[in-house]
Amino acid sequence: MLKKHTFLDPIHGSIELNTKYPEEKLILDLIECAEFQRLRRIRQLGFSYLTFYGAESSRFVHSVGTFQVARLMLKRLISKSPELVKPFYEAILVSALLHDLGHGPFSHSSEPSFGFEHEDWTINNIKGKTEVNLVLSAYSTDLPQKVIDILQQKTNPKWVSQIISGQLDCDRCDYLIRDSHQTGTKYGIFQIERIIQSLELIDLDGEIKLIVNEKGIHAVEDYLFARYSMYLQVYHHKKTLAADAMFTSLICRLRDLITENENIEIPLSESLRKWVIYKNNRNNRKNKISLQDFFNFDDSEIISHLKLWSKQKQDLILQDLANRILNRKLFKAQKADILNADELAEIQNYFPENLRKYYCLIHECHEFPYTDERKPILVRKGGEIMDLALASPIANALMNRGQELDTKWIFFPDGTN
């Protein structure tokens, strides 16, 4: 019996999947897996909802959107070079869908707090004893490893991985537009259709390369500027950065408490306890984190604990930080690199030494809108293939704009100075 399923996406419109086609049935089966459904409980933009009240979308929505962008890219490339694309078609689509499977609570916001990288847990979920692995292996025994190779950028030809993780990939193409929509801003808008219709695969010195033809250069310039603007105005917004820093401080305080006194009566599930001490005890088998511990590790787990911590009386620092995050009583943010040494010291010395690490927080941002050091965007201009920075003065200028995103911040309670 044929069955169609339609996802009504606010960015890409109707995303249709039909079980008539094996690869589309595979995608539907993967979406129904518990590990993928877990992404509904992970906010795409972390604590940005405390800054932009519409930023409530989930990693689930972004992952389906990323799959759709990859499918559109592959459709374009198949129309031009079917023999080059078809051997990798299913694996690329699956990689696009599952690329964020390993995200923790509040997406990137939790990684520095707990000391893990979501890419590692994506791989753990694909190769472990999970529903996702069973579905992939049932389709083809070698499919899990093919997907892992793509995500780890070990696939030849290299363009296969670049569709998923490059400087012009399906992931960024989806999240820039989607995050712009969710935050109510216009910074991330660019001509995605124009870029997709400009993609080509060519043989360059014996290696198949992914390039953008000359008609798409201006659209790629818009894309790079959208990325630059989103980091400057949204991802690095000082209120969001303050919330991230406060959450890291809260987990630091919790880690200090249970390390100094294992029997302290702080509300804490066994799974979350493992995550809290994971940063300093990664190789301790006693505290090894299982896939079930990871499955429990989502926004709802953190929020429920924040509510408990905000009511407990055993530790007033933990209580205060939990209350501040829950009720949006965020620390003041100030650019530390514009302060002289005396001004910085004045802020830090306001706090007693035992409180400074929790209430006077330093955070550095590092991000570049475009770099040709790794995986440059290749374009065709005047019949020649070249790095985008050579073909576009705008791209070249953006390469030198990193200092605006390379900023050191200091966060502390308002009213301190």
Buried (B, 14 or more C-beta within 10 A) or exposed (E): EEEEBEBEBEBBEEBEBEBEEEBBBBBBBBBEBEBBEBBEBBBBBBBBBBBBEEBEBBBBBBBBBBBBBBBBBBEBBBEEBEEBBEEBBBBBBBBBBBBBBBBBBBBBBBBBBBBBEBBEBBBBBBBBEBBBBEBBBEBBEEBBBBBBBBBEBEBEBBBBBBBBBBBBBBBBBBBBBBBBBBBEBEBBBBBBEBBBBBBBBBEEEEEBBBBBBBEBBBBBBBBBBBBBBBBBBBBBBBBBBBBBBBBBBBBBBBBBBBEEEEEEEBEBBEBBBBBBBBBEBEEEEEBEBEBEBBBBBBBEBBBEBBEBBBEBEEBEBBBBBBBBBEEEEBBBBBEBEEBEEEBBEEBBEBBEEEEBEBBBBEBEBEBBBBEBEEBBBBBBBEEEBBBBBBBBEBBBBBBEBBEBBEBBBBBBBEEBE
